[in-house]
Amino acid sequence: MNKVIETILNHRSLRHFEDKPLTDEQIKTIVSCAQSASTSSFIQAYSIIGVKDKEKKKRLAEIAGNQGYVENNGHFFVFCADLYRHTMIGENEQKNVSPSIESTEKFMVALIDASLAAQNAAIAAESLGLGICYIGGIRNNLEEVQKLLKTPEQVIPLFGLAVGIPVKLTDKKPRLPLEHVYHEDEYEQNTEVYMSQLHKYDELISRYYEERTGGNRKDRWMQQMAGMLDKKSRMYMKEFVQKNKLDLQ
Ligand SMILES: Cc1cc2nc3c(=O)[nH]c(=O)nc-3n(C[C@H](O)[C@H](O)[C@H](O)COP(=O)(O)O)c2cc1C
């Protein structure tokens, strides 16, 4: 197995970091790797904001639901969908780009671009021996994140990425059975096959939690998912995105 595959397969989210900032060189390497990701039609519709200011990190940690590792890490990146740049380009080139920029398609393109860049950054960081944890919790209050980071209209902060020197490794979380995620030629819709794969995974996850918690926790994955999806969350999002003149048509 080569080193890249080893790094990818060894992934786990880490949430305890040493109190040591990343070097400028490490930050540059991680961002350059993010920028090397493929990008739809060369559009590069994302921006990355590195947050160093202690007060801002503290506030972001609170917004994210008091997640301490948003404040305590080696560096905190915020990945944003960004079509502001392209509005500026439209003005510069005197072209009517608004209807395209405001479309759902272009919003999806920006989300995809930002996510691909982020995952390149995550793998780069992990390959340097650093730990990472994505932070969707910042979407609890995007209005405030936007003010805090002074992002213009058409720049939507999507998630954070906490990076740092790991204090201790956690166990790797098992994923769904490969044959449940990977279909060949057509989507597997046989309910018996489909559900038996999910039940098999339920058992695996239940055992995983049981072993990790000395028997205190045995929840199944389907139970976890249904429990989460049973409640609505961050329902302000559509309004927020549209207020920022994106995903309008
Ligand atoms: C976009 C995104 C947002 C996430 N947000 C959070 C978060 O706010 N807090 C957290 O502790 N983990 C967060 N995670 C990490 C997931 O919980 C984690 O990836 C998942 O449980 C699988 O565990 P693993 O990464 O250790 O394999 C996020 C992951 C992604 C991809």
The ligand as a Gaussian input file, in Angstrom:
#p B3LYP/6-31G(d) Opt

LIG

0 1
 C      -18.716000      18.838000       6.912000
 C      -18.446000      18.153000       8.246000
 C      -18.795000      18.786000       9.418000
 C      -18.475000      18.214000      10.657000
 N      -18.761000      18.904000      11.807000
 C      -18.310000      18.433000      12.994000
 C      -18.458000      19.213000      14.170000
 O      -19.014000      20.327000      14.172000
 N      -17.952000      18.716000      15.325000
 C      -17.316000      17.506000      15.385000
 O      -16.849000      17.133000      16.480000
 N      -17.164000      16.746000      14.287000
 C      -17.638000      17.168000      13.093000
 N      -17.469000      16.431000      11.941000
 C      -16.749000      15.146000      12.015000
 C      -17.702000      13.965000      11.890000
 O      -18.441000      13.841000      13.067000
 C      -16.856000      12.704000      11.639000
 O      -16.177000      12.847000      10.413000
 C      -17.734000      11.452000      11.583000
 O      -18.323000      11.190000      12.823000
 C      -16.881000      10.223000      11.208000
 O      -15.838000      10.070000      12.119000
 P      -14.305000      10.071000      11.656000
 O      -14.050000      11.322000      10.898000
 O      -13.501000      10.007000      12.939000
 O      -14.101000       8.857000      10.837000
 C      -17.827000      16.948000      10.712000
 C      -17.516000      16.299000       9.504000
 C      -17.817000      16.881000       8.296000
 C      -17.438000      16.172000       7.010000

